[in-house]
Amino acid sequence: MSTFSVIVPTYNNSQNIKTCIQSIQNQTWKDLEIIIIDDASTDSTPQIIENLASTDHRIKIIQNEKNHGAGYARNRGLDRANGQYITFVDADDFLSLNTLVKVQEAIQETQAEILRYPQQSFLKINSMLVSLDFFSNNIYNHQSSTFHPKENLPYIALESPGVCNKVFKRSLIDEVRFLEDKKWEDYPFCTFLLGKAQKITLITEGKYYYQHTLKHQNTTFQDIHHPNQNILEIYECCDFLEKEYQDQQLFETFQSAIHSSQKIHSMQRTRDILFSTSLNWETKKKLLTLLINLTERKYGNPFTDETIQILRQQKTFYQLRMNFLSALYQKEKKLESIQEIENQIRKLI
């Protein structure tokens, strides 16, 4: 059994996959396995990873016969993983070389079930790297602490739900799996484990480099440019998260945090509409109003939520966007049923 299992789903990532895998191979902590799930790539990705595996016995390749998406690929990786701790790296991202040794040092010191380290988001334009930290809602990159999640409820709602800058104890994950065939599948997976854990540690050393590119089909920027009916899947993820907490008898303890989290992440999709380049302003106004109305109907008013106020106070860009949306909503909103709201959204996109 290795210390770490690093799960890497990939699909047509021939330009970046070698850099990604080598950043894991070259970690100063060597006791790890690398599980690459090729999701039926049609470019040269399979050849590249086979070449890498031929010189490193730690690399294990799973080949999907057809493309299923990140949730399915990560689940296959989880089924194969043997490490004491599990982490995820997306194929167009990479790690700083001391990341896992810093993680291991913190695990030995705190015995945490989840360890979280900093993430640097950037946009790659040709050979130029542009920081996107101003655009991110992440507020924990420069914090160091160890705590029980029951004693820090705002953390559950405010932490980024991405799995790629977190390390999870394998026994904590157990049979928990990602939603398949859904966007934002890491949101309920990660946020449920945050509440399930007994101890979480945040460190300021190590780094996950999260790359956006305007050319990639599955980036946040493509969602923003061309939003579609999949935008409603975030509400399915929010509802699934609540059910997971209820099934494990955790919802009563974390109810306020889960409702705040649902508001934050469903409201995040308004960004996709607000900055879309494929929708005219009248359509944007209608969609923004409908999405906010749907969030309020299902989870409560996002503009009066106390936990969201923390995010608004610490992130200027987020505050400006919420102020704008609040003013728009007060002017345009109509009281309608959840089903009618969803139907109207589908018609408009």
C-alpha positions in Angstrom: 0.0 0.0 0.0 1.4 3.4 -1.1 1.1 6.5 1.0 -0.8 8.3 -1.8 -2.9 7.4 -4.7 -3.0 10.2 -7.2 -6.0 9.9 -9.6 -5.7 11.6 -13.0 -8.6 11.5 -15.4 -7.7 12.6 -18.9 -9.5 13.1 -22.2 -7.6 14.6 -25.3 -5.0 16.3 -23.1 -2.0 15.6 -25.3 -0.7 19.1 -24.9 -0.6 19.0 -21.1 -0.7 15.4 -19.9 3.1 14.9 -19.9 3.7 18.0 -17.8 1.0 17.0 -15.4 2.2 13.4 -14.9 5.9 14.4 -14.6 5.0 16.9 -11.8 3.6 14.0 -9.9 6.5 11.6 -10.8 9.0 14.2 -9.7 7.5 14.8 -6.2 10.0 14.8 -3.5 7.8 12.3 -1.7 8.2 9.1 -3.8 5.9 6.6 -2.1 2.9 7.0 -4.3 0.9 5.4 -7.1 -0.4 7.3 -10.2 -3.7 6.1 -11.6 -4.4 7.6 -15.0 -7.9 7.0 -16.5 -7.9 7.7 -20.2 -11.6 8.5 -21.0 -11.4 7.3 -24.6 -9.1 10.0 -26.0 -8.9 10.4 -29.8 -5.6 12.3 -29.8 -2.1 11.1 -28.9 -2.8 11.0 -25.1 -2.9 7.2 -24.9 0.6 6.9 -26.5 2.0 9.6 -24.2 0.8 7.9 -21.0 1.9 4.5 -22.2 5.4 5.9 -22.8 5.5 7.4 -19.3 4.2 4.2 -17.7 6.9 2.1 -19.5 9.6 3.8 -17.4 7.7 4.1 -14.0 6.1 1.1 -12.3 4.1 3.5 -10.1 1.9 4.4 -13.1 -1.3 2.4 -13.6 -3.5 3.0 -16.7 -7.2 2.4 -17.0 -8.6 2.7 -20.5 -12.3 3.6 -20.9 -13.8 2.1 -24.1 -16.0 5.2 -24.5 -16.1 8.7 -23.1 -18.1 9.0 -19.9 -16.9 12.2 -18.2 -14.9 13.1 -15.1 -17.2 11.6 -12.5 -17.1 8.1 -14.1 -13.4 8.3 -14.6 -12.6 9.4 -11.1 -14.9 6.6 -9.7 -12.9 4.0 -11.7 -9.7 5.5 -10.2 -11.2 5.2 -6.7 -12.1 1.6 -7.2 -8.5 0.9 -8.2 -6.7 3.0 -5.6 -4.7 1.4 -2.8 -3.1 4.4 -1.1 -3.7 5.3 2.5 -4.6 8.8 1.2 -6.1 9.8 -2.1 -5.9 13.0 -4.1 -6.8 14.1 -7.6 -5.0 16.0 -10.3 -6.7 17.1 -13.6 -4.7 16.4 -16.7 -4.1 20.1 -17.7 -2.9 21.0 -14.2 0.2 20.3 -12.2 1.7 20.3 -8.7 4.7 22.1 -7.2 7.4 19.5 -6.5 7.3 19.7 -2.7 3.6 19.4 -2.4 3.1 15.8 -1.2 6.0 15.9 1.2 4.5 18.9 2.9 1.2 17.1 2.9 2.8 14.1 4.5 4.5 16.1 7.2 1.2 17.8 8.1 -0.6 14.4 8.2 2.0 13.0 10.5 1.7 16.0 12.8 -2.1 16.3 12.9 -3.6 12.9 11.8 -6.1 14.9 9.8 -8.5 13.0 7.5 -8.6 15.8 5.0 -5.6 18.0 4.3 -6.0 21.1 2.1 -3.2 23.0 0.4 -3.0 26.2 -1.7 -4.3 26.5 -5.2 -3.1 28.9 -7.9 -5.6 29.6 -10.7 -4.2 31.0 -13.9 -5.2 31.5 -17.5 -2.7 30.4 -20.2 -2.7 32.6 -23.3 0.0 31.3 -25.7 3.0 31.2 -23.4 1.8 33.9 -21.0 0.3 32.9 -17.6 -2.3 35.3 -16.1 -3.3 34.9 -12.5 -7.0 34.5 -11.9 -7.0 34.9 -8.1 -9.1 38.1 -8.3 -11.8 36.0 -10.1 -11.8 33.2 -7.5 -14.0 33.0 -4.4 -11.3 31.0 -2.6 -10.5 32.6 0.8 -8.4 29.8 2.4 -5.2 29.8 0.4 -3.2 31.6 3.1 -4.7 30.0 6.2 -3.1 27.4 8.4 -5.1 25.6 11.0 -6.5 22.2 12.2 -10.1 21.9 13.4 -13.2 19.7 13.7 -15.7 20.8 11.0 -18.5 20.9 13.6 -16.6 23.7 15.2 -16.2 25.7 12.0 -19.5 25.5 10.1 -18.8 28.5 7.7 -15.8 26.5 6.4 -18.1 23.8 5.0 -20.0 26.4 2.9 -17.1 28.7 2.0 -14.4 26.2 1.0 -13.9 25.6 -2.7 -15.6 22.2 -3.5 -12.9 21.2 -6.0 -11.1 18.0 -5.0 -7.8 18.7 -6.6 -6.1 20.7 -3.9 -7.2 18.3 -1.1 -6.0 14.9 0.1 -8.5 12.5 1.6 -7.9 9.6 3.9 -9.0 6.5 2.0 -11.1 5.2 4.9 -13.0 8.5 5.0 -14.0 8.1 1.4 -15.0 4.5 1.8 -17.9 3.9 -0.6 -18.6 7.6 -1.4 -18.5 8.2 -5.1 -18.8 11.0 -7.6 -22.1 11.7 -9.4 -21.7 10.5 -13.0 -22.8 12.3 -16.2 -23.2 15.6 -14.3 -21.3 18.8 -14.3 -19.9 20.0 -11.0 -19.7 16.4 -9.8 -16.9 17.2 -7.4 -19.1 19.7 -5.4 -21.3 17.1 -3.5 -18.5 14.6 -3.3 -16.0 17.1 -1.6 -18.5 19.0 0.5 -20.0 15.8 1.9 -16.6 14.6 2.9 -15.8 17.9 4.6 -18.7 17.3 7.0 -18.0 13.6 7.4 -14.4 14.2 8.6 -13.5 14.5 12.2 -10.4 16.6 11.6 -9.3 18.9 8.7 -5.9 20.6 8.3 -5.1 23.6 6.2 -1.5 24.3 5.2 0.1 27.1 3.3 2.9 25.1 1.7 2.8 23.1 -1.5 0.7 24.3 -4.5 -1.8 23.0 -7.0 -1.6 24.9 -10.3 -5.1 25.0 -11.8 -5.0 26.0 -15.5 -7.7 27.6 -17.6 -7.4 28.0 -21.3 -9.7 29.7 -23.7 -9.3 26.9 -26.2 -10.3 23.9 -24.0 -13.9 22.7 -24.4 -14.5 21.9 -20.7 -13.1 25.0 -18.9 -15.0 27.5 -16.8 -14.6 30.0 -19.6 -16.4 27.9 -22.1 -19.3 27.6 -19.7 -19.3 31.3 -19.4 -19.2 32.0 -23.1 -21.9 29.5 -24.1 -24.2 28.5 -21.1 -26.7 25.7 -21.9 -29.4 23.7 -20.1 -26.7 21.8 -18.2 -26.7 24.9 -15.9 -29.6 23.3 -14.0 -27.4 20.4 -13.0 -26.0 22.4 -10.2 -29.3 22.3 -8.5 -29.3 18.5 -8.8 -25.9 18.4 -7.2 -27.1 20.7 -4.4 -30.1 18.4 -3.7 -27.9 15.3 -3.9 -25.6 16.9 -1.3 -28.4 17.5 1.1 -29.6 13.9 0.7 -26.1 12.6 1.4 -26.0 14.6 4.7 -29.5 13.4 5.6 -28.7 9.7 4.9 -25.7 9.9 7.2 -27.7 11.7 10.0 -25.4 14.7 9.6 -27.9 17.2 8.2 -29.2 18.5 11.5 -25.7 19.4 12.6 -24.7 21.0 9.3 -28.0 22.4 8.1 -27.1 26.1 8.1 -23.8 25.4 6.4 -25.4 23.2 3.7 -28.1 25.8 2.9 -25.4 28.5 2.7 -23.3 26.2 0.4 -26.3 25.5 -1.8 -27.0 29.2 -2.2 -23.3 30.0 -3.0 -22.9 27.3 -5.6 -26.2 27.7 -7.4 -25.7 31.5 -7.5 -22.3 30.9 -9.0 -24.0 29.9 -12.2 -25.3 33.4 -12.5 -21.7 34.3 -13.4 -22.0 32.1 -16.5 -25.0 34.1 -17.6 -23.8 37.5 -16.6 -20.5 37.3 -18.6 -21.9 35.2 -21.5 -20.9 36.3 -25.0 -23.7 34.3 -26.7 -26.8 35.9 -25.0 -28.3 39.3 -25.5 -28.9 41.5 -22.5 -32.7 41.0 -22.4 -32.2 37.2 -22.3 -29.5 37.6 -19.7 -31.8 39.6 -17.4 -34.6 37.0 -17.7 -32.2 34.1 -17.0 -30.5 35.9 -14.1 -33.8 36.6 -12.5 -35.0 33.0 -12.9 -31.9 31.5 -11.5 -31.9 33.7 -8.4 -35.6 33.0 -8.0 -35.0 29.3 -8.2 -32.2 29.5 -5.6 -34.4 31.5 -3.3 -37.3 29.0 -3.7 -35.2 26.0 -3.0 -32.6 27.1 -0.5 -33.5 30.6 0.8 -32.6 34.2 0.1 -28.9 34.4 -1.0 -28.6 38.1 -0.4 -29.3 37.9 3.4 -27.3 34.8 4.2 -24.9 35.5 7.1 -22.2 33.1 5.8 -22.3 34.6 2.3 -21.7 37.9 3.9 -18.2 36.7 4.9 -17.4 35.9 1.3 -18.8 39.3 0.2 -16.6 41.1 2.8 -13.4 39.4 1.7 -13.8 39.2 -2.1 -14.4 42.6 -3.7 -15.2 41.2 -7.1 -17.8 38.9 -5.6 -19.3 41.8 -3.6 -19.7 43.9 -6.7 -21.4 41.1 -8.6 -23.8 40.3 -5.7 -24.7 44.0 -5.3 -25.6 44.2 -9.0 -27.6 40.9 -9.0 -29.5 42.0 -5.9 -30.6 45.3 -7.5 -31.6 43.5 -10.7 -33.5 40.9 -8.8 -35.5 43.3 -6.8 -36.6 45.1 -10.0 -37.3 42.0 -12.1 -38.4 39.1 -9.9 -41.7 37.4 -10.1 -43.0 34.7 -7.8 -43.3 31.5 -9.7 -43.2 27.7 -8.9 -40.0 25.8 -9.1 -41.2 23.7 -12.0 -42.3 26.8 -14.0 -38.9 28.5 -13.3 -37.0 25.5 -14.6 -39.2 25.3 -17.7 -38.6 28.9 -18.5 -34.8 28.5 -18.1 -34.8 25.5 -20.5 -36.7 27.6 -23.1 -34.4 30.5 -22.9 -31.1 28.6 -23.2 
